[in-house]
């Protein structure tokens, strides 16, 4: 995100607002996914997984399929 010129032009209040919106989006998506897992609804799980990828790409310019979560946080997948 820091390499994005538009993000760099935001003031602190705008960055905070953006962070809060991303957090709320994550929570809503996460709750829906957890509900699908509890219900053992594989179709809904897949739909939510497929929806997350373009959302992160469009909103944050991040390709989730190129990241791996490890003990030190996210790293690039090779």
N, CA, C and O atoms as a MOPAC input file, in Angstrom:
PM7 MOZYME 1SCF
protein

 N      0.81500 1    -1.18600 1     0.00000 1
 C      0.00000 1     0.00000 1     0.00000 1
 C      0.86300 1     1.25500 1     0.00000 1
 O      0.49900 1     2.25800 1    -0.61300 1
 N      1.98200 1     1.20700 1     0.67100 1
 C      2.81600 1     2.40300 1     0.75800 1
 C      3.41800 1     2.78300 1    -0.58500 1
 O      3.82400 1     3.92900 1    -0.77700 1
 N      3.48400 1     1.83900 1    -1.51800 1
 C      4.01300 1     2.16700 1    -2.84100 1
 C      2.95800 1     2.81900 1    -3.72600 1
 O      3.27400 1     3.29300 1    -4.81700 1
 N      1.71700 1     2.84700 1    -3.27000 1
 C      0.62700 1     3.45600 1    -4.02100 1
 C      0.62900 1     4.96200 1    -3.75700 1
 O      0.49700 1     5.39500 1    -2.61200 1
 N      0.77900 1     5.75300 1    -4.81200 1
 C      0.86000 1     7.21400 1    -4.67100 1
 C     -0.40500 1     7.79600 1    -4.04900 1
 O     -0.32700 1     8.74200 1    -3.26400 1
 N     -1.56700 1     7.24600 1    -4.38800 1
 C     -2.82200 1     7.76100 1    -3.82400 1
 C     -2.87700 1     7.52900 1    -2.31600 1
 O     -3.35200 1     8.38400 1    -1.56900 1
 N     -2.38800 1     6.36700 1    -1.87000 1
 C     -2.35800 1     6.08800 1    -0.43200 1
 C     -1.39900 1     7.04700 1     0.26600 1
 O     -1.70800 1     7.56900 1     1.33700 1
 N     -0.25100 1     7.27500 1    -0.33100 1
 C      0.73800 1     8.17400 1     0.24500 1
 C      0.24400 1     9.60300 1     0.37500 1
 O      0.73200 1    10.35500 1     1.21900 1
 N     -0.72300 1     9.98700 1    -0.45400 1
 C     -1.25000 1    11.34500 1    -0.42200 1
 C     -2.31300 1    11.54400 1     0.66100 1
 O     -2.71200 1    12.67600 1     0.93500 1
 N     -2.76900 1    10.46000 1     1.27400 1
 C     -3.79400 1    10.58100 1     2.31200 1
 C     -3.19800 1    11.17400 1     3.58500 1
 O     -2.05000 1    10.90400 1     3.93700 1
 N     -4.00300 1    11.98700 1     4.26800 1
 C     -3.55000 1    12.48500 1     5.56900 1
 C     -3.84900 1    11.41800 1     6.63000 1
 O     -4.47800 1    10.40400 1     6.32700 1
 N     -3.40900 1    11.63800 1     7.84900 1
 C     -3.56800 1    10.62800 1     8.89800 1
 C     -5.02300 1    10.28500 1     9.17000 1
 O     -5.34800 1     9.11800 1     9.38700 1
 N     -5.89900 1    11.27200 1     9.16200 1
 C     -7.32200 1    11.01200 1     9.40400 1
 C     -7.90700 1    10.13500 1     8.29400 1
 O     -8.70200 1     9.23500 1     8.56800 1
 N     -7.52000 1    10.39400 1     7.05400 1
 C     -8.00500 1     9.58800 1     5.93800 1
 C     -7.45800 1     8.16200 1     6.01000 1
 O     -8.17200 1     7.20500 1     5.71000 1
 N     -6.20900 1     8.02200 1     6.40300 1
 C     -5.63100 1     6.68000 1     6.57300 1
 C     -6.35200 1     5.92800 1     7.68300 1
 O     -6.61600 1     4.73300 1     7.55500 1
 N     -6.67000 1     6.62300 1     8.77100 1
 C     -7.39600 1     6.00200 1     9.87700 1
 C     -8.77800 1     5.55500 1     9.41700 1
 O     -9.21200 1     4.44800 1     9.73500 1
 N     -9.46400 1     6.40500 1     8.67500 1
 C    -10.79400 1     6.06100 1     8.16500 1
 C    -10.72100 1     4.84400 1     7.24300 1
 O    -11.57100 1     3.95600 1     7.31000 1
 N     -9.71500 1     4.80900 1     6.39600 1
 C     -9.53400 1     3.67400 1     5.49300 1
 C     -9.26500 1     2.40100 1     6.29400 1
 O     -9.82600 1     1.34800 1     5.99100 1
 N     -8.42000 1     2.49200 1     7.30400 1
 C     -8.10600 1     1.32900 1     8.14100 1
 C     -9.36000 1     0.81500 1     8.84100 1
 O     -9.57900 1    -0.39400 1     8.91700 1
 N    -10.17400 1     1.72000 1     9.34700 1
 C    -11.40100 1     1.31300 1    10.02500 1
 C    -12.36400 1     0.62700 1     9.06400 1
 O    -13.00200 1    -0.36000 1     9.43000 1
 N    -12.47500 1     1.13400 1     7.85000 1
 C    -13.34400 1     0.50300 1     6.84900 1
 C    -12.83700 1    -0.89000 1     6.49800 1
 O    -13.62800 1    -1.82400 1     6.36100 1
 N    -11.52400 1    -1.03300 1     6.35100 1
 C    -10.95100 1    -2.34700 1     6.04500 1
 C    -11.18500 1    -3.32400 1     7.19000 1
 O    -11.47600 1    -4.49700 1     6.95500 1
 N    -11.06300 1    -2.85400 1     8.41700 1
 C    -11.29500 1    -3.71300 1     9.58100 1
 C    -12.74700 1    -4.17000 1     9.61300 1
 O    -13.01700 1    -5.35200 1     9.83000 1
 N    -13.68100 1    -3.25600 1     9.40100 1
 C    -15.09800 1    -3.62700 1     9.40300 1
 C    -15.41000 1    -4.61400 1     8.28700 1
 O    -16.16100 1    -5.56700 1     8.49400 1
 N    -14.84100 1    -4.39400 1     7.10800 1
 C    -15.03500 1    -5.33300 1     6.00000 1
 C    -14.49000 1    -6.70700 1     6.36600 1
 O    -15.13200 1    -7.72300 1     6.10000 1
 N    -13.31000 1    -6.74000 1     6.97400 1
 C    -12.70700 1    -8.00600 1     7.37000 1
 C    -13.58600 1    -8.72900 1     8.38400 1
 O    -13.81200 1    -9.93300 1     8.26100 1
 N    -14.08300 1    -8.00700 1     9.38100 1
 C    -14.91800 1    -8.62900 1    10.40900 1
 C    -16.17900 1    -9.21900 1     9.79100 1
 O    -16.53900 1   -10.35700 1    10.09000 1
 N    -16.84900 1    -8.46400 1     8.93800 1
 C    -18.07200 1    -8.96300 1     8.30100 1
 C    -17.78500 1   -10.20900 1     7.47600 1
 O    -18.52900 1   -11.18700 1     7.54600 1
 N    -16.72100 1   -10.17800 1     6.70600 1
 C    -16.35900 1   -11.32000 1     5.86300 1
 C    -15.98000 1   -12.51700 1     6.74100 1
 O    -16.36800 1   -13.64900 1     6.45200 1
 N    -15.23800 1   -12.26900 1     7.79100 1
 C    -14.79100 1   -13.33600 1     8.68300 1
 C    -15.96700 1   -14.01100 1     9.38300 1
 O    -16.00700 1   -15.23700 1     9.48200 1
 N    -16.91300 1   -13.22900 1     9.86500 1
 C    -18.09200 1   -13.79200 1    10.53500 1
 C    -18.89300 1   -14.64500 1     9.55900 1
 O    -19.34100 1   -15.73600 1     9.91200 1
 N    -19.07500 1   -14.16100 1     8.34600 1
 C    -19.80400 1   -14.93900 1     7.33800 1
 C    -19.08000 1   -16.25000 1     7.04500 1
 O    -19.71600 1   -17.29500 1     6.90700 1
 N    -17.75700 1   -16.19600 1     6.95000 1
 C    -16.98300 1   -17.40800 1     6.67500 1
 C    -17.07500 1   -18.38900 1     7.84500 1
 O    -17.23600 1   -19.59100 1     7.63600 1
 N    -16.97500 1   -17.88200 1     9.06600 1
 C    -17.09300 1   -18.75400 1    10.24000 1
 C    -18.47200 1   -19.40700 1    10.30100 1
 O    -18.58800 1   -20.58200 1    10.65000 1
 N    -19.51800 1   -18.64900 1     9.96100 1
 C    -20.86700 1   -19.21800 1     9.91800 1
 C    -20.94700 1   -20.33700 1     8.89000 1
 O    -21.54900 1   -21.37900 1     9.15100 1
 N    -20.34600 1   -20.12900 1     7.72800 1
 C    -20.34700 1   -21.15300 1     6.68000 1
 C    -19.57800 1   -22.38900 1     7.13300 1
 O    -19.97000 1   -23.51500 1     6.82400 1
 N    -18.49700 1   -22.18500 1     7.85900 1
 C    -17.72800 1   -23.33200 1     8.36100 1
 C    -18.53200 1   -24.10200 1     9.40600 1
 O    -18.56400 1   -25.33200 1     9.38600 1
 N    -19.18000 1   -23.37800 1    10.31900 1
 C    -19.99400 1   -24.03300 1    11.34900 1
 C    -21.13700 1   -24.82800 1    10.72400 1
 O    -21.49100 1   -25.90600 1    11.20100 1
 N    -21.70500 1   -24.28600 1     9.65700 1
 C    -22.81600 1   -24.94700 1     8.96900 1
 C    -22.32300 1   -26.02000 1     8.00100 1
 O    -23.12300 1   -26.71200 1     7.37200 1
 N    -21.00400 1   -26.15300 1     7.88500 1
 C    -20.40300 1   -27.10400 1     6.94300 1
 C    -20.90800 1   -26.84400 1     5.51800 1
 O    -21.19400 1   -27.77300 1     4.76300 1
 N    -21.00900 1   -25.57000 1     5.17800 1
 C    -21.51100 1   -25.14700 1     3.86600 1
 C    -20.32100 1   -24.85900 1     2.94600 1
 O    -19.84500 1   -23.72800 1     2.85500 1
 N    -19.85900 1   -25.90200 1     2.27300 1
 C    -18.67500 1   -25.78500 1     1.41300 1
 C    -18.90000 1   -24.81400 1     0.26300 1
 O    -17.97400 1   -24.11500 1    -0.14800 1
 N    -20.12000 1   -24.76400 1    -0.25700 1
 C    -20.41700 1   -23.85100 1    -1.36600 1
 C    -20.24200 1   -22.40000 1    -0.92300 1
 O    -19.63100 1   -21.60000 1    -1.63200 1
 N    -20.77700 1   -22.06600 1     0.24500 1
 C    -20.65100 1   -20.69000 1     0.74600 1
 C    -19.20000 1   -20.37600 1     1.09900 1
 O    -18.73700 1   -19.26000 1     0.86200 1
 N    -18.48400 1   -21.33300 1     1.65500 1
 C    -17.07000 1   -21.11000 1     1.96000 1
 C    -16.30700 1   -20.75300 1     0.69200 1
 O    -15.51300 1   -19.81200 1     0.68200 1
 N    -16.54600 1   -21.49600 1    -0.36200 1
 C    -15.87000 1   -21.25300 1    -1.64000 1
 C    -16.25500 1   -19.88500 1    -2.20900 1
 O    -15.40600 1   -19.16600 1    -2.73400 1
 N    -17.53500 1   -19.53200 1    -2.10100 1
 C    -17.98000 1   -18.22500 1    -2.61100 1
 C    -17.30100 1   -17.08700 1    -1.85700 1
 O    -16.88000 1   -16.09700 1    -2.45500 1
 N    -17.19800 1   -17.23700 1    -0.54400 1
 C    -16.55100 1   -16.20100 1     0.26200 1
 C    -15.05600 1   -16.12200 1    -0.02800 1
 O    -14.49100 1   -15.03000 1    -0.08400 1
 N    -14.41200 1   -17.27800 1    -0.21200 1
 C    -12.99400 1   -17.28500 1    -0.57400 1
 C    -12.78600 1   -16.57900 1    -1.91000 1
 O    -11.87700 1   -15.76200 1    -2.05800 1
 N    -13.63500 1   -16.90300 1    -2.87300 1
 C    -13.50800 1   -16.29800 1    -4.20300 1
 C    -13.81500 1   -14.80300 1    -4.18000 1
 O    -13.27200 1   -14.05200 1    -4.99100 1
 N    -14.67100 1   -14.36200 1    -3.26900 1
 C    -14.99900 1   -12.93700 1    -3.16400 1
 C    -13.86800 1   -12.15000 1    -2.50800 1
 O    -13.66400 1   -10.97600 1    -2.81700 1
 N    -13.13200 1   -12.79500 1    -1.60300 1
 C    -12.06500 1   -12.09400 1    -0.87700 1
 C    -10.92500 1   -11.69200 1    -1.80100 1
 O    -10.36500 1   -10.60500 1    -1.66400 1
 N    -10.58200 1   -12.55900 1    -2.73500 1
 C     -9.43000 1   -12.29500 1    -3.60500 1
 C     -9.56700 1   -10.99700 1    -4.39400 1
 O     -8.69500 1   -10.13500 1    -4.28800 1
 N    -10.63000 1   -10.82600 1    -5.18500 1
 C    -10.72900 1    -9.56400 1    -5.93900 1
 C    -10.93800 1    -8.35000 1    -5.03900 1
 O    -10.52100 1    -7.24100 1    -5.37400 1
 N    -11.58000 1    -8.56500 1    -3.90400 1
 C    -11.80000 1    -7.44800 1    -2.98600 1
 C    -10.46400 1    -6.89500 1    -2.48900 1
 O    -10.25400 1    -5.68200 1    -2.51300 1
 N     -9.56300 1    -7.76400 1    -2.04100 1
 C     -8.24900 1    -7.31000 1    -1.58900 1
 C     -7.44000 1    -6.73500 1    -2.74600 1
 O     -6.72400 1    -5.74800 1    -2.57500 1
 N     -7.55000 1    -7.34200 1    -3.91200 1
 C     -6.80700 1    -6.83700 1    -5.07600 1
 C     -7.29900 1    -5.44000 1    -5.44300 1
 O     -6.48900 1    -4.55100 1    -5.70500 1
 N     -8.61000 1    -5.23600 1    -5.46500 1
 C     -9.17600 1    -3.94700 1    -5.87000 1
 C     -9.02600 1    -2.86900 1    -4.80200 1
 O     -8.75100 1    -1.71300 1    -5.12300 1
 N     -9.20500 1    -3.23900 1    -3.53900 1
 C     -9.18500 1    -2.24100 1    -2.47100 1
 C     -7.78500 1    -1.95400 1    -1.93500 1
 O     -7.50500 1    -0.84100 1    -1.49000 1
 N     -6.89700 1    -2.96400 1    -1.97800 1
 C     -5.59000 1    -2.79800 1    -1.35000 1
 C     -4.42900 1    -3.10900 1    -2.27700 1
 O     -3.26800 1    -2.99100 1    -1.88600 1
 N     -4.73800 1    -3.50800 1    -3.51100 1
 C     -3.71400 1    -3.88600 1    -4.48300 1
 C     -2.83400 1    -5.01900 1    -3.93600 1
 O     -1.61300 1    -5.00900 1    -4.09000 1
 N     -3.49600 1    -6.00100 1    -3.29000 1
 C     -2.80500 1    -7.15000 1    -2.70900 1
 C     -3.40200 1    -8.42000 1    -3.30100 1
 O     -4.61900 1    -8.60700 1    -3.28800 1
 N     -2.54200 1    -9.29100 1    -3.81900 1
 C     -2.97700 1   -10.58800 1    -4.33300 1
 C     -2.80600 1   -11.61300 1    -3.21800 1
 O     -1.68700 1   -12.03100 1    -2.91800 1
 N     -3.91800 1   -12.01600 1    -2.60600 1
 C     -3.86200 1   -12.93200 1    -1.47000 1
 C     -3.20400 1   -14.26000 1    -1.80800 1
 O     -2.61300 1   -14.90300 1    -0.94000 1
 N     -3.30300 1   -14.67000 1    -3.05800 1
 C     -2.71700 1   -15.96000 1    -3.43600 1
 C     -1.19400 1   -15.88600 1    -3.51700 1
 O     -0.52800 1   -16.91200 1    -3.65200 1
 N     -0.64500 1   -14.68500 1    -3.43600 1
 C      0.81000 1   -14.51500 1    -3.47200 1
 C      1.39800 1   -14.32100 1    -2.07600 1
 O      2.58100 1   -14.01000 1    -1.93800 1
 N      0.57800 1   -14.50400 1    -1.04300 1
 C      1.03300 1   -14.33900 1     0.33900 1
 C      0.93800 1   -15.65300 1     1.09800 1
 O      0.06600 1   -16.48000 1     0.82800 1
 N      1.83500 1   -15.83200 1     2.03700 1
 C      1.79100 1   -16.96700 1     2.95900 1
 C      1.96300 1   -16.41300 1     4.36800 1
 O      2.79300 1   -15.53600 1     4.60900 1
 N      1.16900 1   -16.93600 1     5.28800 1
 C      1.26800 1   -16.51600 1     6.67800 1
 C      2.18100 1   -17.47700 1     7.42000 1
 O      1.94200 1   -18.68400 1     7.44800 1
 N      3.22100 1   -16.93300 1     8.01400 1
 C      4.17300 1   -17.73900 1     8.77800 1
 C      4.37800 1   -17.15400 1    10.15800 1
 O      3.66300 1   -16.23900 1    10.56700 1
 N      5.34200 1   -17.67700 1    10.86400 1
 C      5.62700 1   -17.23200 1    12.21800 1
 C      6.04100 1   -15.77800 1    12.32100 1
 O      5.90500 1   -15.16900 1    13.38200 1
 N      6.54700 1   -15.21100 1    11.23100 1
 C      6.98100 1   -13.81100 1    11.22400 1
 C      6.00900 1   -12.90600 1    10.48900 1
 O      6.35300 1   -11.77300 1    10.15100 1
 N      4.80500 1   -13.38500 1    10.23700 1
 C      3.81100 1   -12.59100 1     9.51500 1
 C      3.70200 1   -13.04300 1     8.07500 1
 O      4.05300 1   -14.17600 1     7.74400 1
 N      3.21600 1   -12.16300 1     7.22200 1
 C      3.02600 1   -12.49400 1     5.81200 1
 C      4.33500 1   -12.39700 1     5.04400 1
 O      5.13400 1   -11.48800 1     5.26700 1
 N      4.54300 1   -13.34000 1     4.14200 1
 C      5.69300 1   -13.32200 1     3.24500 1
 C      5.20700 1   -13.63600 1     1.84000 1
 O      4.11800 1   -14.17800 1     1.65300 1
 N      6.01900 1   -13.29400 1     0.86300 1
 C      5.67400 1   -13.57500 1    -0.53100 1
 C      5.75500 1   -15.07100 1    -0.78800 1
 O      6.68200 1   -15.74400 1    -0.33700 1
 N      4.77500 1   -15.57700 1    -1.51600 1
 C      4.77900 1   -16.99400 1    -1.90800 1
 C      5.54100 1   -17.11900 1    -3.21400 1
 O      5.32000 1   -16.34000 1    -4.14100 1
 N      6.42100 1   -18.07600 1    -3.29300 1
 C      7.21500 1   -18.25800 1    -4.50800 1
 C      6.85500 1   -19.54500 1    -5.18600 1
 O      7.42100 1   -19.87200 1    -6.22900 1

